[in-house]
Amino acid sequence: MLAATTASIKATSPRDQQRFADLSDIFKAELNELTAKALEHSSSHYVPQTAAMLWGKTKLDEIKKELEDWARISDAAAKIVEAIMRVLTLL
């Protein structure tokens, strides 16, 4: 691609300049296509890991919610015990 671009710049006739510029454009298009295919291929290896990470995050969110619920229940139980202790001291 670089050689075609350099040849286009150094060409003496407009016809040769256009020919080398066209070759450079063809090389650029092929390189872009190869790059896109390489990226598509390499990213496909990460699909299972990404799915597993999303599943893991969902499970961690569920556990977090359960822990928050338990914390609220525990706090409520502690308040009830405190209230019962107050009542017992009055008896």
Residue pairs with C-beta under 8 A, 6 or more apart in sequence:
1 24
1 27
1 28
1 31
4 20
4 21
4 23
4 24
4 27
5 20
5 21
5 24
7 16
7 20
8 16
8 17
8 18
8 19
8 20
8 21
8 23
8 24
9 17
11 17
11 19
11 20
